[in-house]
């Protein structure tokens, strides 16, 4: 074997050895890196889990935050209701106070009206004339004039307008229209009525069962239950009704005792 060949063999052997050593080194290096890679993979998985956990926590916190906001929103109406109640309570108190004040003001007014009515009643009683007509009393003439129809309950009397004879429970005193009609005595008005025969008719209680009846009046100045003094103007002579047209304007005057007619002339001066 030549020297050149020996050198080639030596180089080849050296290269083979170098390759073997390199392969062994690479293999060992690969075996050692596997656990590191596993740890790296495990670390990456842990990191991923932590990241997911971190993402879940904000979601939970976000849900909690939303829940808190909802709860806070629910509390707002309660606060609004409380404020409304607080506003309503003073208003109710003001209304109650106003009602109480109105009631207090109304009570004195009612008391004043009652007191005024009592005073009026007392004044009326104090000024009421003595109503005490008796058989011996004399009346005043209600109007001045001629008696055109006499009283007569025993014999019939002629009535020109009716052109007939009949009993007459009253007298008819001739008078001009608008002549004032005076009260014949103290009394209290019983009624003011309309009659077909005697027109506006006023009945006055003279006391002790006596009553005076005035017919064919107008513009009557008194109402039922009012007192009238002797000589006071009750009203005025009106146009005659159809029952007295031929007699002309006149005052129908009747005097009664317990409902029975009396002759007025017997009680006139």
Backbone bond lengths (Angstrom), bond angles and torsions (degrees), N, CA, C in turn:
res aa  C-N    CA-C-N  psi(-1)  N-CA   C-N-CA  omega(-1)  CA-C   N-CA-C  phi
1 X - - - 1.471 - - 1.515 106.81 -
2 X 1.275 109.69 135.87 1.463 113.97 -176.45 1.514 109.78 -84.03
3 X 1.214 115.70 170.65 1.477 122.04 -179.05 1.508 111.00 -68.47
4 X 1.328 118.39 -36.96 1.457 121.44 179.39 1.491 109.90 -64.47
5 X 1.297 117.12 -41.12 1.458 119.68 179.93 1.520 111.39 -65.87
6 X 1.251 117.11 -37.57 1.464 120.53 178.90 1.520 110.60 -63.31
7 X 1.299 113.77 -38.26 1.468 117.28 -179.66 1.518 109.83 -66.46
8 X 1.332 117.32 -41.04 1.453 121.44 179.41 1.519 110.82 -62.62
9 X 1.343 114.68 -44.49 1.473 118.70 179.73 1.514 109.84 -61.71
10 X 1.297 116.56 -42.15 1.466 120.36 -178.97 1.519 110.38 -64.20
11 X 1.334 116.77 -42.12 1.466 120.21 179.65 1.522 110.95 -65.39
12 X 1.359 112.56 -40.57 1.468 115.79 179.89 1.508 110.86 -64.11
13 X 1.303 116.19 -44.18 1.470 120.00 178.83 1.522 110.45 -60.92
14 X 1.290 115.16 -41.02 1.473 119.26 -179.61 1.524 111.06 -64.48
15 X 1.346 116.25 -40.90 1.457 120.20 178.97 1.525 111.30 -64.69
16 X 1.372 113.10 -42.90 1.481 116.80 178.97 1.505 110.24 -61.35
17 X 1.311 115.66 -43.67 1.466 119.70 -179.65 1.521 110.65 -63.79
18 X 1.297 114.14 -40.65 1.475 117.88 179.57 1.512 110.91 -63.65
19 X 1.366 114.72 -39.55 1.480 118.51 179.49 1.510 110.45 -64.99
20 X 1.352 114.85 -43.13 1.476 118.88 -179.82 1.515 110.04 -61.76
21 X 1.325 114.95 -46.87 1.480 118.36 -179.50 1.526 110.14 -60.62
22 X 1.314 116.75 -40.15 1.480 120.55 179.99 1.511 111.07 -64.41
23 X 1.358 115.94 -42.34 1.482 119.08 -179.81 1.513 111.26 -63.96
24 X 1.349 113.96 -42.69 1.476 117.54 179.03 1.513 110.10 -61.85
25 X 1.316 115.02 -43.27 1.468 118.53 -179.32 1.527 111.16 -63.17
26 X 1.351 114.69 -41.36 1.484 118.29 179.25 1.509 111.10 -64.77
27 X 1.334 116.59 -42.41 1.468 120.56 179.98 1.507 111.51 -60.89
28 X 1.343 114.29 -47.25 1.471 117.98 179.31 1.528 111.51 -62.41
29 X 1.311 114.88 -39.09 1.470 118.31 179.28 1.518 110.67 -64.49
30 X 1.362 117.26 -38.67 1.471 120.31 178.58 1.506 112.22 -66.41
31 X 1.334 115.79 -38.93 1.469 119.37 -179.73 1.502 111.14 -65.51
32 X 1.292 117.73 -39.73 1.470 121.61 -179.42 1.537 111.82 -70.69
33 X 1.315 117.28 -31.54 1.474 119.05 -176.04 1.517 112.27 -77.78
34 X 1.319 116.58 -18.31 1.479 119.16 -178.04 1.509 112.47 -61.01
35 X 1.370 117.62 -49.04 1.475 116.68 176.79 1.530 112.42 -58.96
36 X 1.331 116.22 -37.40 1.466 118.39 179.99 1.515 110.99 -63.98
37 X 1.378 113.30 -40.52 1.460 116.42 178.77 1.515 110.83 -63.87
38 X 1.399 114.83 -39.89 1.472 117.81 177.77 1.515 111.14 -61.18
39 X 1.349 113.83 -43.13 1.471 116.53 178.78 1.522 111.24 -63.83
40 X 1.365 115.00 -37.80 1.450 118.54 179.01 1.519 111.08 -62.74
41 X 1.366 114.07 -44.83 1.475 118.64 178.73 1.505 110.60 -61.06
42 X 1.376 115.60 -43.28 1.465 120.00 179.90 1.521 111.06 -62.68
43 X 1.351 114.84 -41.49 1.460 118.52 178.68 1.522 111.23 -63.16
44 X 1.358 115.01 -40.20 1.461 118.32 178.16 1.521 111.09 -63.22
45 X 1.383 116.10 -40.68 1.470 118.88 178.23 1.516 110.91 -63.14
46 X 1.369 115.10 -43.80 1.468 117.99 178.47 1.528 111.31 -60.30
47 X 1.339 114.01 -42.51 1.463 118.28 179.16 1.516 111.05 -61.32
48 X 1.362 115.42 -40.73 1.469 119.83 178.54 1.513 111.23 -63.81
49 X 1.364 115.99 -41.74 1.477 119.36 178.73 1.512 110.88 -63.03
50 X 1.347 114.53 -43.66 1.461 117.60 179.76 1.527 110.61 -62.15
51 X 1.321 115.61 -39.06 1.463 119.04 179.54 1.514 110.59 -63.68
52 X 1.373 115.48 -42.29 1.468 118.80 178.86 1.511 110.73 -64.70
53 X 1.360 114.49 -40.96 1.473 118.22 178.55 1.513 110.88 -62.17
54 X 1.339 113.53 -40.68 1.465 118.61 179.34 1.516 110.63 -63.44
55 X 1.364 116.67 -39.65 1.455 119.79 178.82 1.519 111.47 -67.30
56 X 1.370 115.49 -37.11 1.464 118.47 179.88 1.508 111.16 -66.84
57 X 1.323 117.15 -38.88 1.465 120.41 -179.02 1.520 112.01 -61.06
58 X 1.334 119.72 -46.43 1.473 118.05 177.02 1.512 112.15 -58.79
59 X 1.425 113.59 -37.57 1.459 115.13 178.77 1.503 110.71 -62.00
60 X 1.376 116.00 -44.23 1.460 118.98 178.65 1.515 110.65 -62.66
61 X 1.363 114.31 -43.20 1.461 117.47 179.12 1.519 110.50 -63.15
62 X 1.375 114.96 -37.65 1.457 118.38 178.62 1.509 110.58 -64.48
63 X 1.391 115.37 -41.40 1.460 118.50 177.64 1.512 110.84 -63.07
64 X 1.346 115.43 -42.01 1.467 118.63 178.28 1.519 110.59 -61.97
65 X 1.338 114.06 -41.03 1.455 117.82 -179.31 1.522 110.39 -64.24
66 X 1.376 115.62 -41.57 1.460 118.65 178.12 1.509 111.28 -63.43
67 X 1.354 115.38 -40.86 1.476 119.07 178.48 1.509 110.86 -62.11
68 X 1.310 115.51 -41.58 1.466 119.42 178.95 1.519 110.93 -63.31
69 X 1.359 114.46 -39.51 1.457 117.51 178.84 1.517 111.09 -65.28
70 X 1.350 115.99 -40.10 1.465 119.53 178.22 1.500 110.57 -63.01
71 X 1.358 114.99 -45.50 1.457 117.85 178.75 1.522 110.75 -60.68
72 X 1.322 115.65 -40.34 1.462 119.06 178.36 1.519 111.15 -64.41
73 X 1.361 115.15 -36.97 1.459 118.48 177.76 1.508 111.20 -66.42
74 X 1.340 116.53 -37.18 1.463 119.89 178.44 1.513 111.73 -66.06
75 X 1.286 116.35 -30.30 1.460 119.15 -178.60 1.526 111.84 -73.19
76 X 1.345 117.74 -22.56 1.460 120.66 -176.31 1.520 112.00 -63.67
77 X 1.406 118.83 -45.50 1.467 116.92 177.44 1.503 112.99 -60.07
78 X 1.375 115.47 -36.79 1.459 117.23 179.11 1.519 110.44 -61.30
79 X 1.360 114.76 -41.89 1.465 117.67 178.22 1.526 110.11 -65.76
80 X 1.372 116.52 -38.59 1.466 119.48 178.83 1.516 110.81 -63.75
81 X 1.375 115.39 -41.77 1.472 118.42 178.11 1.510 110.51 -61.36
82 X 1.330 114.94 -41.22 1.469 118.48 -179.93 1.521 110.83 -62.61
83 X 1.357 114.93 -41.92 1.462 118.20 178.43 1.525 110.91 -65.31
84 X 1.374 116.40 -40.48 1.470 119.08 178.59 1.506 111.24 -62.49
85 X 1.367 115.18 -42.27 1.462 118.24 177.97 1.519 110.62 -62.82
86 X 1.347 114.80 -38.76 1.470 118.29 -179.97 1.527 110.72 -64.73
87 X 1.377 116.21 -34.52 1.460 119.07 178.74 1.520 110.73 -74.26
88 X 1.382 115.14 -38.06 1.461 119.11 -177.59 1.507 111.94 -69.38
89 X 1.324 116.89 -37.00 1.466 119.52 -177.50 1.527 111.80 -59.59
90 X 1.350 119.56 -48.66 1.478 117.74 176.58 1.523 112.32 -61.79
91 X 1.382 116.45 -36.93 1.467 118.22 179.06 1.514 110.72 -63.86
92 X 1.364 115.60 -42.78 1.467 118.61 178.16 1.514 110.86 -63.16
93 X 1.335 115.05 -40.60 1.469 118.10 178.78 1.532 110.72 -63.66
94 X 1.359 116.70 -39.48 1.463 119.53 178.85 1.526 110.79 -64.56
95 X 1.382 115.55 -42.23 1.465 118.64 178.67 1.514 110.95 -63.04
96 X 1.344 115.91 -43.74 1.464 119.29 178.91 1.521 110.49 -61.71
97 X 1.340 115.13 -40.77 1.464 118.78 178.96 1.525 110.93 -64.74
98 X 1.361 115.89 -40.41 1.470 119.39 178.93 1.519 110.99 -64.50
99 X 1.369 115.68 -41.77 1.467 118.62 178.63 1.514 110.74 -63.27
100 X 1.329 115.59 -41.76 1.467 119.08 179.75 1.527 110.37 -63.08
101 X 1.343 115.56 -41.57 1.467 118.75 179.22 1.524 111.05 -64.57
102 X 1.366 115.07 -41.36 1.469 118.29 178.87 1.515 110.75 -62.97
103 X 1.365 115.06 -41.57 1.468 118.11 178.69 1.520 110.86 -63.68
104 X 1.343 115.33 -41.00 1.468 118.46 179.22 1.528 111.15 -64.95
105 X 1.353 115.54 -38.82 1.462 118.33 179.28 1.522 111.39 -70.78
106 X 1.373 115.14 -36.56 1.462 118.88 -178.85 1.518 111.42 -67.32
107 X 1.341 115.83 -35.99 1.466 118.91 -178.32 1.527 112.09 -61.78
108 X 1.348 118.52 -49.22 1.474 117.66 176.92 1.523 112.69 -59.54
109 X 1.369 116.14 -37.48 1.460 118.27 178.97 1.519 110.67 -63.45
110 X 1.367 115.09 -43.63 1.465 118.44 178.39 1.517 110.57 -62.82
111 X 1.345 115.45 -42.49 1.467 118.86 178.23 1.527 110.63 -61.63
112 X 1.343 115.50 -40.54 1.468 119.35 179.65 1.525 111.17 -63.76
113 X 1.348 115.44 -42.64 1.459 119.00 179.24 1.522 111.09 -64.39
114 X 1.348 115.48 -43.20 1.464 118.84 178.60 1.523 110.95 -62.29
115 X 1.344 114.52 -43.35 1.466 118.53 179.38 1.526 110.52 -62.94
116 X 1.357 115.57 -40.58 1.461 119.22 179.41 1.523 110.93 -63.94
117 X 1.358 115.05 -40.99 1.465 118.63 178.56 1.515 110.96 -63.77
118 X 1.348 116.24 -40.84 1.465 119.61 178.28 1.529 111.13 -63.60
119 X 1.337 115.25 -41.08 1.467 118.88 178.65 1.523 110.42 -62.55
120 X 1.367 115.19 -43.18 1.464 118.63 179.24 1.521 111.06 -61.95
121 X 1.360 115.03 -43.02 1.467 118.38 179.16 1.525 111.27 -62.93
122 X 1.343 114.99 -43.90 1.460 118.62 179.37 1.528 111.15 -63.78
123 X 1.344 115.79 -40.41 1.465 119.31 178.99 1.519 110.68 -64.52
124 X 1.352 115.20 -40.05 1.462 118.83 179.54 1.521 110.72 -64.55
125 X 1.364 115.28 -42.27 1.462 119.20 178.28 1.524 110.35 -64.01
126 X 1.360 114.80 -41.53 1.464 118.89 -177.91 1.520 111.58 -65.76
127 X 1.375 116.00 -35.34 1.466 119.14 -177.20 1.528 112.48 -94.43
128 X 1.348 117.94 -3.39 1.462 120.25 -179.64 1.528 109.58 -62.77
129 X 1.312 116.93 131.73 1.470 119.76 -179.93 1.532 111.15 -71.66
130 X 1.286 115.21 162.44 1.463 121.29 178.41 1.531 108.92 -74.21
131 X 1.323 115.58 111.46 1.468 120.95 -178.47 1.530 107.52 -98.00
132 X 1.315 116.10 95.72 1.472 119.46 -172.88 1.531 110.44 -153.34
133 X 1.317 114.57 62.15 1.472 119.23 179.72 1.537 109.32 -77.73
134 X 1.313 115.38 135.75 1.473 120.72 -179.25 1.529 110.14 -129.12
135 X 1.320 114.80 178.49 1.462 120.27 -179.23 1.522 112.25 -62.96
136 X 1.329 115.64 -27.27 1.473 119.80 -178.64 1.525 113.02 -92.10
137 X 1.332 117.31 -1.09 1.473 120.40 -178.18 1.522 110.52 -75.50
138 X 1.325 114.84 151.63 1.458 121.65 174.43 1.535 109.80 -113.68
139 X 1.313 115.17 142.81 1.462 120.74 179.34 1.526 110.26 -98.47
140 X 1.328 115.77 164.79 1.463 122.00 170.87 1.530 107.99 -93.58
141 X 1.294 115.56 152.35 1.454 118.35 175.56 1.542 109.14 -68.66
142 X 1.326 116.31 130.89 1.475 118.27 179.68 1.524 111.95 -69.93
143 X 1.323 118.03 -37.63 1.469 123.54 174.99 1.528 107.44 -143.70
144 X 1.300 115.09 160.49 1.470 119.86 175.20 1.525 108.84 -95.37
145 X 1.329 116.33 126.53 1.457 119.11 179.73 1.511 111.79 171.82
146 X 1.320 114.96 177.07 1.462 121.51 -179.23 1.519 109.93 -86.19
147 X 1.336 114.63 140.67 1.465 119.26 176.04 1.526 107.29 -80.19
148 X 1.323 115.89 114.94 1.469 120.62 -176.53 1.525 111.90 -94.96
149 X 1.329 116.72 -21.25 1.464 121.37 173.44 1.516 106.92 -132.81
150 X 1.340 116.68 125.73 1.462 121.33 -177.79 1.534 111.23 -87.82
151 X 1.329 112.24 160.05 1.466 119.78 171.03 1.529 107.39 -80.06
152 X 1.342 116.55 135.97 1.466 120.57 173.46 1.530 108.50 -167.83
153 X 1.332 114.86 113.25 1.453 120.15 177.55 1.539 110.97 -106.36
154 X 1.354 117.06 6.35 1.462 121.12 177.41 1.527 111.36 -106.57
155 X 1.312 115.59 -32.51 1.466 120.83 179.52 1.536 108.83 -127.91
156 X 1.279 116.26 151.79 1.461 119.96 179.45 1.523 110.58 -73.95
157 X 1.303 114.53 151.95 1.471 122.91 -178.03 1.527 107.64 -121.11
158 X 1.315 116.36 145.04 1.464 120.70 -179.39 1.531 110.22 -82.94
159 X 1.337 115.41 131.38 1.473 122.70 176.45 1.534 107.06 -111.18
160 X 1.353 117.05 108.36 1.471 120.59 -174.37 1.526 113.65 -57.63
161 X 1.327 117.64 -46.67 1.469 119.69 -177.34 1.522 110.40 -63.32
162 X 1.315 117.14 -42.25 1.462 121.41 -179.32 1.530 111.46 -80.67
163 X 1.331 113.69 -17.42 1.468 119.65 -178.81 1.531 110.75 53.73
164 X 1.335 113.06 48.50 1.460 118.71 177.87 1.517 110.49 -152.38
165 X 1.320 113.76 163.59 1.459 120.66 176.53 1.534 108.18 -104.04
166 X 1.315 114.07 136.51 1.467 118.85 176.22 1.510 109.22 -160.35
167 X 1.330 115.19 168.68 1.463 118.97 178.99 1.528 109.02 -69.43
168 X 1.317 114.92 148.48 1.472 120.59 -177.37 1.525 110.02 -123.99
169 X 1.356 117.85 109.18 1.465 120.81 179.69 1.528 113.38 -83.82
170 X 1.323 117.89 0.33 1.472 121.26 -176.23 1.515 109.58 -144.72
171 X 1.316 115.53 178.66 1.466 121.15 174.59 1.521 108.75 -117.68
172 X 1.311 116.72 154.24 1.459 122.87 174.75 1.515 107.68 -116.95
173 X 1.339 116.52 119.08 1.467 122.36 -176.48 1.525 108.27 -105.42
174 X 1.304 116.38 118.42 1.459 120.79 -178.94 1.526 110.39 -63.23
175 X 1.341 116.43 137.22 1.466 121.00 -179.53 1.520 109.46 -162.57
176 X 1.314 116.17 156.03 1.457 120.95 178.32 1.539 110.22 -75.19
177 X 1.334 114.44 151.06 1.476 119.42 174.32 1.526 109.03 -61.14
178 X 1.307 116.94 142.89 1.471 126.10 -179.45 1.533 112.86 77.74
179 X 1.328 117.73 8.21 1.464 119.37 175.45 1.528 109.21 -71.99
180 X 1.348 119.21 131.33 1.470 120.70 178.04 1.531 110.75 -62.74
181 X 1.331 115.02 139.51 1.464 121.73 178.13 1.520 107.71 -107.87
182 X 1.352 116.35 121.72 1.468 121.30 -176.28 1.525 110.83 -95.11
183 X 1.341 114.72 149.80 1.464 120.13 174.16 1.530 108.67 -71.02
184 X 1.335 117.38 132.63 1.470 121.11 -175.71 1.521 112.30 -76.57
185 X 1.355 117.61 -19.12 1.467 121.25 -179.09 1.525 108.23 -163.60
186 X 1.330 115.70 171.07 1.465 119.14 174.68 1.530 109.22 -63.89
187 X 1.323 115.74 143.68 1.459 117.72 179.43 1.519 112.40 -171.68
188 X 1.325 114.88 -177.29 1.466 122.75 177.00 1.522 108.33 -128.52
189 X 1.319 115.30 129.78 1.465 120.19 -177.04 1.525 109.62 -65.37
190 X 1.324 115.48 128.35 1.467 121.88 178.62 1.521 110.54 -94.13
191 X 1.323 116.84 -45.50 1.467 119.75 -177.09 1.521 110.82 -156.38
192 X 1.333 114.65 155.87 1.469 123.17 171.35 1.521 105.56 -129.80
193 X 1.326 117.87 108.45 1.461 122.11 -171.62 1.524 111.22 -129.67
194 X 1.332 114.33 164.34 1.461 121.53 175.46 1.529 108.65 -106.07
195 X 1.324 116.34 130.23 1.463 122.66 179.37 1.521 109.48 -124.92
196 X 1.332 116.35 141.50 1.461 120.18 178.55 1.521 110.47 -63.03
197 X 1.338 117.36 -38.65 1.465 121.80 -176.10 1.516 112.61 -81.36
198 X 1.349 116.79 -42.90 1.478 119.52 -172.82 1.526 113.21 -114.19
199 X 1.328 119.42 10.95 1.462 121.77 176.85 1.523 111.98 63.55
200 X 1.328 116.03 -143.17 1.472 120.40 177.78 1.524 108.26 -68.92
201 X 1.342 114.65 120.23 1.460 120.49 -172.78 1.519 110.15 -124.94
202 X 1.345 116.03 130.25 1.469 122.11 -178.88 1.526 108.65 -114.60
203 X 1.350 115.39 129.87 1.466 121.18 176.53 1.520 108.36 -110.95
204 X 1.341 116.64 129.59 1.467 122.22 -177.13 1.527 108.98 -122.89
205 X 1.335 115.54 130.52 1.468 121.54 176.20 1.530 108.72 -81.51
206 X 1.340 116.59 123.32 1.469 120.88 -179.27 1.525 112.14 -98.59
207 X 1.315 117.00 -3.41 1.462 120.95 -178.92 1.513 112.42 96.83
208 X 1.337 115.95 151.85 1.474 122.41 177.04 1.527 113.03 59.33
209 X 1.339 116.03 31.22 1.464 120.19 177.06 1.511 114.94 87.29
210 X 1.295 118.32 -3.80 1.470 121.83 -179.58 1.539 109.96 -87.42
211 X 1.331 115.11 139.44 1.466 121.39 176.56 1.522 109.87 -137.03
212 X 1.339 114.65 143.82 1.469 121.07 174.94 1.521 108.37 -113.07
213 X 1.340 116.61 135.45 1.463 121.74 -177.99 1.530 108.34 -120.20
214 X 1.348 115.42 125.09 1.466 122.46 -178.68 1.535 107.78 -114.26
215 X 1.344 117.81 124.72 1.461 121.06 -179.49 1.509 113.08 -120.92
216 X 1.357 115.08 165.65 1.469 124.58 -179.10 1.539 111.27 61.27
217 X 1.355 114.05 49.24 1.469 121.58 179.71 1.526 110.93 -105.22
218 X 1.321 113.75 170.42 1.467 122.05 168.61 1.524 107.89 -149.98
219 X 1.343 115.19 163.67 1.475 121.73 178.04 1.533 111.50 52.06
220 X 1.311 115.43 51.16 1.469 120.33 179.45 1.521 109.04 -67.60
221 X 1.341 116.26 133.43 1.471 121.52 -173.73 1.522 113.45 -97.20
222 X 1.327 118.05 -1.70 1.465 120.34 -175.66 1.532 110.70 -124.63
223 X 1.326 113.83 158.74 1.458 121.68 177.99 1.519 109.17 -120.96
224 X 1.337 117.08 162.13 1.460 119.77 178.51 1.529 112.12 -53.30
225 X 1.325 115.78 142.43 1.463 126.89 179.19 1.528 113.22 79.67
226 X 1.309 117.33 -5.90 1.464 119.22 176.00 1.535 110.02 -80.56
227 X 1.337 114.30 146.73 1.466 119.92 178.01 1.525 109.61 -88.41
228 X 1.326 114.42 149.31 1.460 120.29 178.90 1.526 108.42 -136.68
229 X 1.300 116.68 136.01 1.464 121.23 179.45 1.526 110.88 -92.18
230 X 1.310 115.36 156.54 1.469 120.67 177.57 1.523 109.71 -58.98
231 X 1.323 116.48 133.10 1.461 121.85 179.83 1.514 113.99 91.30
232 X 1.362 118.79 -14.12 1.470 121.32 179.25 1.527 109.89 -68.83
233 X 1.330 116.30 145.94 1.466 120.79 -179.32 1.524 110.10 -77.92
234 X 1.330 116.45 115.88 1.471 121.32 177.79 1.520 111.14 -78.63
235 X 1.314 116.54 -39.43 1.459 122.75 -177.08 1.515 108.84 -177.94
236 X 1.350 115.81 -153.17 1.470 120.19 -176.38 1.532 109.53 -136.55
237 X 1.335 114.66 153.72 1.464 120.26 179.92 1.530 109.21 -66.90
238 X 1.328 115.18 133.36 1.465 121.68 -178.47 1.532 109.81 -105.72
239 X 1.323 115.33 174.24 1.465 119.81 173.13 1.533 108.61 -61.00
240 X 1.323 118.43 145.84 1.465 120.36 -178.20 1.526 111.86 -69.28
241 X 1.324 115.73 151.45 1.462 120.24 175.22 1.530 108.77 -75.72
242 X 1.318 116.15 175.08 1.469 120.71 -177.89 1.527 112.53 -64.60
243 X 1.336 116.43 -14.75 1.463 119.72 179.15 1.532 111.73 -82.29
244 X 1.319 117.66 -10.23 1.477 120.92 -174.90 1.534 112.27 -135.09
245 X 1.284 117.95 28.35 1.468 119.82 -176.37 1.528 112.52 -66.13
246 X 1.330 117.77 -38.21 1.471 120.37 -179.78 1.519 111.65 -75.52
247 X 1.326 116.25 -26.20 1.466 119.46 177.04 1.523 110.76 -74.61
248 X 1.320 117.01 -19.62 1.450 121.21 -178.32 1.525 110.96 80.85
249 X 1.343 116.36 -177.60 1.469 121.34 -179.77 1.514 109.33 -59.79
250 X 1.324 115.46 131.72 1.459 119.79 -177.95 1.528 110.11 -158.11
251 X 1.321 114.49 165.50 1.460 120.83 174.88 1.523 108.67 -103.98
252 X 1.310 115.68 124.32 1.463 120.96 172.97 1.525 106.44 -83.89
253 X 1.354 116.74 123.76 1.467 119.84 -178.66 1.531 109.96 -134.10
254 X 1.345 114.82 129.31 1.462 121.50 -177.98 1.522 109.42 -132.79
255 X 1.337 116.26 141.40 1.469 122.57 175.63 1.529 108.05 -120.18
256 X 1.366 115.71 131.58 1.465 119.98 -177.99 1.519 109.94 -129.73
257 X 1.336 113.69 152.34 1.473 120.61 173.77 1.523 107.27 -129.95
258 X 1.340 114.66 114.93 1.470 121.35 -176.81 1.529 111.40 53.32
259 X 1.334 114.98 38.36 1.461 120.95 176.49 1.505 115.52 88.58
260 X 1.320 117.68 -10.72 1.471 120.72 -179.36 1.525 109.63 -97.68
261 X 1.344 117.64 138.98 1.473 120.39 -178.38 1.532 112.65 -70.83
262 X 1.322 114.78 145.57 1.464 123.24 175.53 1.519 108.68 -123.85
263 X 1.337 116.10 158.31 1.463 120.42 177.16 1.528 108.93 -77.73
264 X 1.350 119.01 109.97 1.468 121.46 -178.19 1.522 112.66 -59.17
265 X 1.337 117.08 -31.07 1.458 119.82 -176.97 1.527 110.68 -60.58
266 X 1.321 117.76 -29.41 1.458 121.34 -179.28 1.537 111.75 -68.23
267 X 1.340 117.70 -17.47 1.476 121.56 -177.77 1.536 112.00 -114.10
268 X 1.314 116.32 10.83 1.468 120.30 178.41 1.528 109.10 -109.03
269 X 1.328 118.12 145.89 1.476 121.31 -178.39 1.531 111.84 -69.38
